[in-house]
Amino acid sequence: MNKFSKKTNFIILTVLLVGYLIFNGILLTGHELWRDEANVWLFARDASPLQLLREIKYQGHPCLWYFLVMPFAKMGLPFPTISVLSFLVMAAAAGLFVYLAPFHPVTKFVCLFSPMFSYYYPVVARNYCLIALLLIWLAALYPERNKHSVFYGVLLGLLVQSDTIVMASAGLISLMWLWECIRESLKAKKAEALLNGAKGLIFPFISLLFWIAQFYQVSDSPEYQMRVLSVRELLGEIHHFTFHILGRMTGQGELFGWLLIGLFLAAGIWISIKKKNLWPMLVMAGAFLFEVLFSIMVYQLHIWHYIALCFSLIWFLWVGNSAKVLSEALLIVLGISMFFRWNAPEENSSLSNALTGLYSDGVHVAAYMEEAVSPGEVVLTTDVSEASTVQAYLGKDYGFYYAGSLQKETYAKYNEEQSARVSWEQLKERLAERFPDEEAVYLLVSPTNCIEDVPDEERENWEIAYQTKEKSARGEDYTLYRIALP
């Protein structure tokens, strides 16, 4: 490529990247944060590092994202800071992808403006953005992995801590690297390559042990219970969830799923023959199978988890880099189908809803409370997780009490205390005992309600201070009552 072509290509790629940042920046400005984002912020803000590590198994994610968020939350910065962090992480991922990935600019355009890169990871602030950055970084650094073995190993270790769903990707990439080091040492009849690789491989191994320590006895949580299936049942579920995942991502049926699988197999076989290395294909296949099995055996995964597979795919095609036509075709077909799925009417996190709809009403409840409710007043909530969005926007001045236990709570711990139910009569007795001088309390009612047996005649006397008028995408619709106490 001559200097003029290089300059033109650089300008095209820069325009592409800037357009991506502007597009997602617009989506970011209109995004209402919700409970999954709020819970991370509150957990990082209110827990000590040791407490965080003790309780993190109930959150379902390893610690990396929480520790990245922690200093900003503890400094007292506003809750939307978490969105800026995810946006910056994805900006870095997009920059590496745009300037370094061995794909055509058209393919990069399709990927960037599809849900692979847009909205779900840069705008909805969750730990999954780290998966995108780390897998892209690992792909870019792959040719020089032995030259920078310690740094490459650190990236693999961080990938383990980004999310449990990429454990297979991290583990198989590590095994692939180990196999390559062994092969190189045998070929050279020297242990130098193996010893050099071992310097890096120690990091994902240590990170794996750390992950095990974090999730030790995770089965204590009601959220994560292993299912036991017969071989026949398991095979049937593998078939079902394979096409469930592909259908959820693309909005298409089983026939289209087979098309994507066929393109993957064709590209994988071509790459394996050209590279004389089956490992890149095994990494991608293993990543997909792991998500399928996790959905079957432990916990049904969602769109954010499935999008992580796109970055395992990008890693596979980037590292393989020898099936150009098939690679570009697979990414373009997948990206376009995901874009149309994103715009489907039944998609609650659609592009149209991101631009004009209501994602969560927590921000508006918080704005009302800042004006009408003083921090010293008693506020009860019917669900800690759903109320966390409101509390994160309000900041530390406001404290909420969970109605089921009358304990002051901020982030969801997913324990028995935070799932306790209470009758209205019991609650009135506890309120009179706990807050004898209060004339009234506020009750923030969300879709999940822990209060039972409220007589209609009493509920009619509750004053509605605020009520969500429009249905939100994440089901975070609230009614704030002011209830006079006897």
N, C-alpha and C positions, 0 to 999 in steps of 0.2 A: 504494500500500500504506500503510494507516494505521499509527500508532505501535504499536498492539497486535499487528498482524500482523507488523510488522518484528521486534518483540521475540520473538514466538513462533517466527518463522522462524530468528532468530539462535540461539535455544535449541536448536531441532531440529538445526541445522547443527553447533553446538558439541558436542552429544551424539554426533552422527555422527562428528565428527573425533576426539573422545576415545575412542570405541569402536574406531575404526580404529587409534589409537595403542596401546591396550591389547591388541588382537588381535595386532598385529605385534610388540608388546613380548613377549608370551607366546611367540610363535614364535622370537623372537630369543634368549630365555633358553635354549632347548633346541637351538639350532643349533650343530653342529660345523663349524667352518670347514674349507675344503678347499684344494686346491693352487692354484686360480686366485686365490683371495683371499690365500693365503700368498705366492705369487710376487710379487704387487704389494707386499706389506708388506716382504718381504726385499729386493726391488729398490730400493724407496724408502729402506730403512734402510741398505743397504750400498753403494749407488752414489752418487757425487757428482752434482750437477745436470748437469754437462757430460757425465759418463760416461753418465748416464741418457739424455740426448738423443742420444748417439752410438749407443746400443744399443737404443733404444726401437722401432725399426722391426721388430725380431724379435719384439716382444711383441704386435704387432698393434693397439695402441691408441695414440692421441695422448697427450700428456703431462699433461693437466689433472688427472686423478684421481691420478696418481703424485705430482705436486707438492702436491696437497691432503693426501695421506697422509704425505708425507715428513717434515714437522716432528714429527709425533707418533711416527713410527717412530724417527727419530734421537734423540728425547728419551728413548728406552728404555722407553716405555710398553708395556704388554702387548699381544700380538697382537690380542685381541678388540676393541681400540680401533677397529679398522677397521670393525667392525660398527656401532659407535655412530655413526661418521661417516655411513655409508650410511643408517642409520635417521633421523638428523637431517635429512639432505638430503631424504629422502622425506616426512618430517614437514612440512617447509616446502612441498614440492610439493603435498601433500594439503591443507594449510591454504589455499594460494592457490586450489586447485581447489574446495574446499568453499565458501569465502566469496565467490568472485568469478565462478566459471564460470556461464554463463547456462543451466544445466540444472536440471531438477526434482530435489528431494531424493532421490526414489526412484532416479533415474538415477545420481546421485552415490553413493548407497549401493551399487548394483550394481557400479559401477566400482571403488570403494574396496575392497570385499571380494572382488573377483575378482583373478586374477593380473595384471591391468593395474597395480594399485597395491600389492597384497599379496605378501609373501614374496620373490618373485624379485628385486625391486629394493631394498626396505628391509632385508631380512634377509640375503640372500646379498650380501655386500659387494663389489660390483664397480662399475666406472665408469658403468654404464648408468643409475644413479640420477640422474646429472647431466643425462642426456637428458630425463628426465621433468621435472625442475625447470626447466630452461632453456626447453623448449617451452611449458610451462604459463605461465611468466613472460612469454615473448614473446607468447602469446595474450592474457594479461591486459593487457599494455602496448600492444597493437596500436592501440587508438583514440588513444593519446597518443604514438605513435611519432615524430611530427614535433616535438612539444613537447619530448621527451626523446631527441633523435636520437642523441646521443653514447652515452647509456646503452643505448639499444636496439641500437645498433651493437656495443657491447661484448658484450652478451648473444649476439648472432649470432656474434661472434668466438669466444666461449667455447664455443658449441655446436659449432663446427668442431673444437675441441680436446677435446670430450667423447668422441667416438667416430667412427671412419671411416664407420660405417653411416648417420650422419645428415648426411653431406656433401651429399646431394641436397636434403634439407630445408633446411639452412642456405643452400645456394646459391640455391635457388628462392625462398625467402623474401626473400633479398637482391635478387634480380632483380625480384620482385614490388614491393618497396619502391622500387627504382629506377624501374620503369615508372610507379608512382603519382606519384613526384616529377616525372618528365618530363611526365606528363599534366597535373599541377597547374600546372607552370610554363608550359606551352603555353596552358592555359586562362586563366591570369592575365597572360600575355604578359610574365612576369618570371621571372628565373632564381632567385629567392629560394628557392623550394621545392626545386629541384634542388641548390642549394648547401648548403642545410640538411641534406638527405638525404645528400649527399656526406660531410659531417662524420661521419656515423655509418657509412656504407658502407665507409669506409676500413678499419674494424676487421675485418670479415669478410674483406676482401681481403688484409690483412696476415696474418691468421690462416691463410688458405689458403696463402700463400707459406711460412709457418712449418711448416705441415703437410707441404708438398712437401719442405722441407728435412729434416724428421724421417724421411720415408719414402723418401728418395732411395736408389735401388738396393735396394729391399726384395726384389726378385726373387732376391737372393743367398740369401734364406732358403728352405729346402725347403718351408716351410709355405705360401708364397704364390707359386704358379706360374700364370701365365695360360694358360688353355686356348684353343685355336684351333678354331672350329667353322664349318661351312658355314651359310648363311642358313637352310636347311631344318632343320638340326640345332638351331640356335639357337632358332627358333620352337617346335620341339617341346619343348625344354628350358624355355622360358618358360612354356608351358602346364603342364608337369609341376610346376615349382617354384611357380607361382602357387597351385596347389591343394595342393601340399605344405605351403606356409607356412600357408594357411588351415586345412588339416586338422590340422597340428601344434598350432596355437593352440586350435582348437575341438573336435578329436576327431571331427569330422563329415566326410562325404564330399563329392564334387564338387557334388552338387545343392545342399547347404547353402552351399557356397562361392559358387555362382551367386546364391543369395539375398542373401548379403552384398554381392556385387558389384552386384547390382540395386539394393539400398538405397543404396549409395554413389553410384551413377550418378544415381539419382532425386534424392537430396539435393544432389549436386554440380550438376546441371542447374538445379534450383530456385534454389540459392544464386547461381549464375552469372547467371541471368536477373534475379533480384531486385537483386543488387548491381551488375549490369552489369560484372562482373569475373570472368573465367575463371581467374584466377591461384590462388585458394585450392584449387580442384579440381585444378589442375595440380601444385601442391605435394604434395598427398597422393598423386596418381597417380605422380608422379616418385619420391617416397620409396619407394613399394611396388616400382616397376619397378627401382629401384637395388638394393634388397635381393635381388630375383629375379636380376638380372644378376650381382651379386657372388657369390651362391651358385653360379651356373652357371660363371662365368669364373675365379674366384679361389679361393674357400674356402667350403665349405658352412656356412651360418650355423645358429645354434641358437635355442632358445626365447627366450633373453635378447635376442637381436637382433630377433626377430619382435615381441616385446612393445613394442619401441621404436616400431613402426608404430602402436600404439594411441595414443601421445602425439602423433604426427603427425596422426592422425585427430581427436583431441580439439582440437588446434590448428586444424584445418580447420573443424570444426563450430562451434567457439567464435568464430573470426574471421568465418565466414559468418553465423551467428546469425540466420538467416531461414527455416530449414526445420525448425521446432520439432518437429513430429510425427515427421518422418523422422529427424532427428538423435537424438531420444530413443530411437526404435525401434531404430536401428542400434547405439547404445551398449548398450542393455539386452540385445538379442539376442546381441551379441558378448560382453558381460560374463558373462551366464548360461552361455552355451556354454563359455566359458573356465573358469568355475568348475567345471563338471561334468568337463571334461577334466582339470583339476587333481586331481580326486578319482578318476580312473580307475585301476584296478589296475596297468596297464602304465606309469603315470607314475612314474619313479623319484624325482622331486622333488615327490611328491604331498603334500597337506595332512596326510594320516594319517601319512606317513613323517616329515614335518616335526615332528609332535607326538610320535610314539612311536618312530620308526625311528632308524637310525644313518646319518648322512650321510657322515661320514668317521671312520675310527678313529685319525686322527693325534693327536687330543687325548689319547687313552688311552695310546697308545704313549709320548707325551712325558711323561705323568704317571708311567708306569712307569720311564722312563729317569731322571727326576729323582731317584727313590728308589734305583735299583739301579745306575746307571751314572754314574761320576764324569766331569766335563767333560774331564779329561785323557786319558781312554781313547780308543783309535782306533775310530771308527765308520765303516764303509763303507756306501755305498748303491748300489742297483742302478739307480736312476733319479732324477735330480736333481729333476725336477718333482714326482714323487710323494712324494719325501722332504721336499720343502720345507714341507709342512704340519707335519710333526713338528718340523722345525728352527725354524719360526716360533714355535711354542708354547714351545720350549725357551729361546729367547733367544740372545744372543751368546756365552754361556759355552761352548756346545757347537759343535764344528766337525765337519762330515761330509766324508768323502772319497768322491768318485765312483770306484767300483771299476774302471770302464773306463779311467781315466787316472791314478788316485791323486792327482788334484788336489783341493784343498780347494774346495768349491763351496757356495754358498747358494741363490741364485735360478737359475732355468732361463734359459739364454741361447740355447737352441735352435741351437747350433752343432755342428760336427763333433766337437769334443773331448767334448761332453756326450752324444754318441750313439755313441762308440767302444765296441766290444765286446772282450771279453778271455776267454781260456780260463782254466780254473781253475789249470792248471799255470803259465801266465804270471803270473797274479795272485799265486800263492804266491812265485814268484821275486822279484817286485817288492816284496812285503811284507817279505821277508827282507832285501832291500837297503835299503828305505826305513825300516823300523822293526825294526832288528836286536835291540833290547833288549826288544821286546814279547813277552810269553808268550801273549797271546790278543788277538783283535780281535772287535768286534761287527759283524755284517753285517745291515743292514736290507733285507730282500727285499720288494719290492712287485710288483704284477702284471707290470710291465715289468722284465725281468731281463737285464742286459748280460753276465752270466757264463755261459760255455758249457762244455760237456763236463765237468761235475762227476761223478766216479765215484760210484756209489750207495754203495759201501762207505765212502767218505770223508764223504758227506753224512749217513750214519747216525751218525757220530761228532759231528756238530754238536749242541750243546746248545741246545734251544729255550728262550730266556729269556722271550719273549712271543709270543703269536699271537692274531690277530683271530678271535673266535669267531662273529661275526655278519656276514653280507654287508652291505657298506655301499652306499648309494645311488650314490655317485660312483666306486665301484670302488677305493677306497683301503683295501685290506685288507693287513695287514702281518704278516710274521714276523721277529722279531728273534732272530738266532742269536748264541751266544757260541762262537767257534771257536778252539780251542787251536792255537798255531803250533808247528811242529817246533823 
